[in-house]
Amino acid sequence: MEFLLVGFWLILYYLLAIAGLPVATTLFRRFPDRGATFALPVSLTVVTIVTYWFGQFVFSNITVLVAVLFLASLSILLTRRDIEIDLQEYAEAMTVFTVAFCFLVIVRAIDPGIIATGGEKFLDFGLLQSLMRAPALPPEDMWFAGEPVRYYYGGHLIAAILTKLSGTPPQYSYNLSLAGFYGMLITTAYGLAGAIADRHGSPRRLAGVCAAFLVGVAGNLFTPLRLLAGSFPGWLLDAIAKPLEMDPTAIPLAPADFSYWDASRVMVGTINEFPFFAYLNGDLHAHMMGQPFLLFVAALGYAVYRSDARRQRLLVFGVLPPVVAFVSTISFWSFPTALGVVWLSLVFAETHPARLVPGGERVVSMTDGSPFADELGRIVVSLLLVVAVGGLAFVWATPFVVNVLFGAAGTRGLGFLPDHSSAVELLIVHGGFLGLFALYLAANTRWHTDDLARTGVLVLLLAAISWQTGIAALLLVAPFLVGGWLLLRRDPDFGFETVLLVAGAGLVLLVEFAYVRDNAISGRFNTVFKVYMQVWVLWGVAGGVGLSRLLAGAIPRLSGGRHGQLPLSLRRGVALVAAVLVLSTSVYGAFGFAEHVGSENPIHRADDPTLDGLAFVSTVHSDEADAIEWLGSREGRPHIVSAPGDPYAWGSPASSLTGLPTVVGWYQERIYRGDSAYLERKHDVELIFSPNTAWETRASRLDKYDVRYIYYGPRERDRYGRTGFERFPGIHRVHHSGSVSIYRVNRTVIGLETTAN
């Protein structure tokens, strides 16, 4: 175990956080921790945005140092304005970060392998390696030689920046960066929930801990359901199994048969990941890296929610556009969600959003006295403001928009009315949150007879519509959106946690009616996959605040005299039910971690932990390890040619693990580039390797892609047979180890031969 390296990276994170603390304090001066829990995301946002823009010309260690100096200069400038820096809160924030970081370091040290199966680690590590070799941005695609990356790589750029700053080999920085993203996710959830709870007069640290647990440790209800299913009657097992398309006899689960994978594949035809599963699986993937920065946007939304018009203008037009742009470069799936959170923050802000624009007072006066007109005015004005934020964000993200969004060949559009989620699927995936929110809203609402009657009518109406349309979410989720919206208007006891509740409910409902249609996979597979992760994070923070208020309400000395509307005995009963509900979400984490530690998989290293993501190559793929290492030691970006990689298998290892561009790699390039471009390259690779190809044709293809090295290993041999490259002019073997031969292509000779013929 590389303890010194872990300590060094912790110091690096601490220094970056302290460098960004003045900026965070300026942004979140009304938060109880004065923004300390957001100092690291603030720093990385500033440094990466500066690097991203300067990197379009030169991407080097100097570029990164310039970006860090820019951050330091900005912080020094702000410090001179007598900003009150709270080092005690900084120490608390870094303690939370350190605990989360070290926990994931332990998880990754047991299973550090950057393997091809069970995720997209080959894509993620290949992007990191490509960035480390890139002289400028965007980097050259390691799976499509000669062309820039057509994938959002902002999160991988953060990892590359940290790698350059620390001087760490990428096979170590991969896992250390992953632990850093997890630490930021936990810390931002802790800080945002604490700030919201503090406004309610509730214990902020209790709220922070609850949110950190729900966001970073909790799992869905699939595991506890299966563990208890052995005692269920047959009719109940049948009712559960049918919508899940499972054999009823396969639902009961013996603890020894637990697999961490199953809980992420509950919903038929899609993926329902949550953070703990994702980090346990260990991809350094976009949908994971974007979540701490989505909470950064949510925190800015909370600052907008609480601010006066003058400060709102600064946040909305000055701060949010670059931050939203940055989030989109990490994962574009977070772009609409970020704008949606900003929109809701403006709609429910304590200051009317119309006051942000010239002549807004007239709008306020026109709608004053009419609740409907006021609500409509807030919605419309907020929407217009968010359109402006989105437009400015596109300007900030111009290189990303031009190179990735407009450069990709994928055909994306909106699809409508997909297959709907069943009630069983929704309750298993979201039931923990829905139960907690039902308790929270019921316990804190000031109920009147008329309210109960209206609520009953609303539920019956939604139940009828749900029954007729077959859309279970209308009954299970829509009441939280409608009820949360109304309570935010009528009851001051509900605050920004309810805004986040409404945001998550809106996302769940949205994917029941619309989805992103692309050429990656049919239906709403990808949409639910990416959106549900965001729902979990937003609801985790909201649930942390709600749970802390329920628990504090059951203990008078913690509630600050604000006991709500329920008698103490009933409050304690509600708190007990909420605690049991939340504890049920810990079952997956306990079993998942135990399986992780006790795994007999030869790649796992519980007895000899390491953070070296490539350590497994020398044992599991020893016949190719030396050849890959030899290629990895080449300077620059010489192009290679190898067999196209089979997805989610040991394919294209030479390019994926070294960052050297190959002619064509995994099938994802078919998504990014289109069928014709992908198939053309695949055919050209066949011509290069086929023993029956005429030399002139082979030479022209090698020249076409500027190939410098030919990787001839077991996949190439199995797929194309023995080519015998030694007999061709201009090609000679420069490395041989195990089952791999690597040939150097002399382009001068190739060019002469091609010209002569």
Secondary structure, DSSP 4 states (H G I P E B T S, - for coil): --HHHHHHHHHHHHHHHHHHHHHHHHHTTTSTTTTGGGHHHHHHHHHHHHHHHHTTT--SHHHHHHHHHHHHHHHHHHHTTT----HHHHHHHHHHHHHHHHHHHHHHHHS----SSSS-HHHHHHHHHHHHH-SSSSPBPTTSTTSB--S--HHHHHHHHHHHHHT--HHHHHHHHHHHHHHHHHHHHHHHHHHHHHHHTS-HHHHHHHHHHHHHT---SHHHHHHHGGGS-HHHHHHHHHHHT--GGGSS--GGG--TTGGG--STTS----HHHHHHHT---HHHHTHHHHHHHHHHHHHHHHS-HHHHHIIIIIIHHHHHHHHHHH-TTHHHHHHHHHHHHHHT-SS-GGGGSTTHHHHHHHHTT-HHHHHHHHHHHHHHHHHHHHHHHHHHTHHHIIIIITT-----EEEES-PPPPHHHHHHHHHHHHHHHHHHHHHHS---HHHHHHHHHHHHHHHHHHHHHT-THHHHTHHHHHHHHHHHHH-TT--HHHHHHHHHHHHHHHHHHEEEE-SSSSTTHHHHHHHHHHHHHHHHHHHHHHHHHHHHHTSTTTTTT---SS-HHHHHHHHHHHHHHHHHTHHHHHHHHHHHHH---TT--SSS----TTTTHHHHSHHHHHHHHHHHT--S--EEE-PPPPTTSS-SHHHHHH---BSS-STHHHHHH-HHHHHHHHHHHHHHH-TTS-HHHHHHHHHHTTEEEEEE-HHHHHHH----GGGSTTEEEEEEETTEEEEEE-HHHHHHHHHH-
